[in-house]
Amino acid sequence: MISILCPSRGRPDLARRMIETASNMSSKTVEIEFLLYLNQDDPHINRYTKILNSKHYSIGQHQSTCLSWNQLAEKAKFDILFLAGDDIQFETKNWDLNIVNVFEKVPDKICMAAPFDGNRKGNGNALLVNDEPYILKENEQVGSPHFALHKNWMKALGYFVPPFFWHFYVDTYTQHVAKKLGRCFFLTKTIVGAKKLLDHTGKLTRGHVALRDDFVWAKVQRHLDTDVAKLKEFIDNFKN
């Protein structure tokens, strides 16, 4: 019922850890699919193919992570799509059931299930007193860079995540859209932690890529408003 989508480069052992923690901390009652996108020019590609099951990955050209997430979403066999980075660890038992339960409460499935990243800085810490799921208000920003959407979201917009970004702002943009809909469900007790690492992968996603995405983010408001309107239209026209 959940497809985990993860572009990965230069970090095969972290990718394996992501798969292992997701499996080990799952309820074992929810089907989980792992879809990783690997780069054919990755110096570590042989390590990936050695330690990962071939059913979990595909190999192609080096490209933006947003393109990879969207392509993986189109390939996914399950309706719940979980955007993942290779550095994450699933730390909460039954994390999968917690996410599935969010979508079962929403007939049209247009919502964002946002697990907590474990970073207790900022107003995200204050929100932890609430039972999950907690519906985020527009002025509330929390650490949830890895999240789940339903294929109905992709059906309404034509994409899983906004393709005009290369790497950054994907979570911020999607969270803003979901909050404007009143449909951003923050899972305060479901921890999907990530340790940001400045390694080869990190270097590839900084510099000109960050500057490019900063520019796009500054100009993106009308696209965001259009996405909100399209999702509202889907909700209004939805029939069970």
N, C-alpha and C positions, 0 to 999 in steps of 0.2 A: 503493500500500500504506500510505501515511501521510497522515492528514488533520490539518492544522495548524489549530487552533481558537483564534481571537484576537478578543476584544472590543476595540474601539478607540474612543477619543474624544479629539478635540482634537489629534491627532498624525498627520495623514495622511502626512507625509513619513517619519516613523519607521515607519509601517505599510508603506509602500512599500519602505523599506530592509530590513525584516524579510523580506518576500517575496523581494527580490532576493538577499539573502545566503543564504537557505535554498536558492534555486534555483542560485545560482552555486557554492555549496560542496557541492552534492549529487553523488551518483555518476552521475546521469543514467540509472541502471538501475532505480531505484525510483520508481514513480508517486507524485506528491505532489499533494495537494489543499489549497487554501487556502480557509478559511471564516472570514471576518471579520464581526463583528456591529457595525453602526454605529447611532448614535442619530439619530433624525430631528430632534431639537432641537439637534444639535451645530452651533455656529456655523461649523465648518469642513467641513460636509457637502459643499458644492460642490467644495471642493478634493479631497476623497476621490473623488468621482464623476468628477472630471476626470483624476486621475492613476492610478487603479486600474482594472483590468479588471473589468467588472460581474459576471463569473462568480465573482469572489472574495468578494463581499460581499452581505449582506442588510441592510436598514434597518428599524428598528422603534423602539419607545418606549425611553426611558431606563430602565434596569433594573440589577439587581445583576450584577456580572461572573460570579458563580457560576451564576446563572440562564442567562446567555448561553452560558457554557461548556457547560452541560448541554444546552441547546437545540441548539447547534452539533454536539455529540456525537451527538445523535439524527438529525441530518441527514447526518452524515458517510457517505460511500460506502465508505471503507476501514476496516479493522479496527483498525489502530494509530492511536490518538488522541493527538496531541501538544498539550498545554496550553501556550499561548504568550501572552506580553504583547507589545504593539506596540513596545516599546523594545528587544527582543532582537536580537542579531546572531549568526548562525551562523558560527563562526570556524574550524571544523575540516572539512577536506575529507573527503567520504564519511560525514558525520555520519549520513545516512539509513541506510546499510548497517550502521553500528555499532549503531543502534537495532534494526533488523530482526533482526540476528544475536542480540540478547538474547532476543527472543521465539521465535526458532527453536530455542533451547536448552530452552525450557519447554513441554512438550506441552500443558498446559492453558491456557497463556498468562496465568496469573494472576501478574503481577509488575509492577514499576515499573522503567522504564529512566530513569535520572536523570543527564543530562549535567551536567558541572561548569560552574558559572557564572563561573569565573575568579577568584573572590575567594579569595585565599590566606591569609586570616586564619583563626584557629581550627584545629580538628583536621582540617578538610578538607585543609589543606596537607600534613599528615603522611601522609595516605592516598594522596597522589599518587605515592608510590614503588611502589605496587602496579600490576600489569598490570590493564587493564580487561577485562571488568567486575569490579568488586570488590563483594562482598556486604556491605552495611553491617550492623553489629551494632546492637543496640537502643540502646546507649549512645553511638553515633557519630552526630553531626549534621553534615551538610555543606551547602554552598550549592548547591541544585538547585531553584530556584523554578519551573522549567519542565521538564516531564517527559512521559513517554509511558506510556500504559496501553493494554491491548487491550479490545476490546468485550466480551470475556468478563467482565472486571471489572465493567463496567456491567450486564451480564446478571445477574451474581450479586447485585449490590447494588440494582439499580433506578435507579442514577444514576452519572454519570461522576465528578463531584466532589461532596463533601458539600453539599447544598443549604441547610443550616441556617446557613452563613456567607454574608455579603454579598460580601466581597472578600478578607479576610485569612485566614491559617492554612490555606488549601487545600493548599498544598505540605507544610506541617508535618504536618497530619493524615494526608495520604496516605502520606507517608514513614514515619510511625509505624506505620500499618497494615501497609505492605509489610515493614518491618523485623521486626514481630512474626511475620510469615509466613516470615521468612528469604528474602524475595523482592525486596529492594530492591537493584537492580544499579546501582552508582555507576560511571559512565563517566568515569574519571579523565582521559582524554586527549581527550575529546570536549567541546569548549568551546562553550557557548551563553551568551554574555556579555550582561549587561544593565546599563545605566547608569540608575540611579534618578533621575528628574527631578521636581523640585517645581514643577510647572506647573499648568495648569488641571485636568488629569486628576488629578494628585496631590492637589490640594486637595479634589476631590470624594470621594476615598477616604480622607480622614482625618477628624478630629473625631468626630462621633457615630457614623460607620460603624466606625471603629477601636474606639471604646468598646463598641459593640454586639458586635463580633466577639471582643473581649477577654472579655466576659461569657460568650459562647457557649463559647469555648475552655475556660474555667474549669469548665464544667459538662458537658463533652462525653465524658468517659471511658467512660460506659456505652454510648454510641453507637459509640464507637471499638471497644470490645470486641465489640459485636454485629456490626460489619462484619467484624472478624477472623474471628469464628465462621462467618459466612455464606460468606466466601471459602474457609475451610477445608472447609466442607461441599461447596462446588463442586469443590474440588480432589479431595476424597475420592471424589466421585461421578463424576468426569470419566472418559469413555471416549473413546479415540481414534476 
